[in-house]
Amino acid sequence: MVHLSGGRRIYPTSGQASANEPFEHHFCELCAQSSPLVNPSLAYGPDAVTEKLRVISVSGERTVVRLVRTETQSTPEDWSLLTSRLRPQYGVVGMEFQVTCSPAELKRLQGTNGDDDHVG
């Protein structure tokens, strides 16, 4: 069995205050393997991108991250992401974090899909 528990923030539509709502899910081993709750990359489809990144530089416009798996190569792979589309906690040089997203979401983060909306 796989047990998943935690909390999620509920934002009511009326003038009421937000609240935390606890949740608990129990999965057999087979169901856990196919659940996006247990394996988030499943939510992005078979072409999901999962990479561990290190923040190299941050500006108001762009955040440059390096793919950790390429650091030992003679020319490591860096990605330039729109700073406004990243969570503020990722704006620290040297910080490492993992990202899982679809190829389309990666293009949106890079600002290469022609989408002008910004997520703060």
Buried (B, 14 or more C-beta within 10 A) or exposed (E): EBEEEEEEEEEEEEEEEEEEEEEEBEBEEEBBEEBEBBEEBBEBEEEBEEBEBBBBEBEEEBBBBBBBEEEEEEEBEBBBBBBBBBEEEBBEEEEEBEBBBBEEBBBBBBBEEEEEEEEE
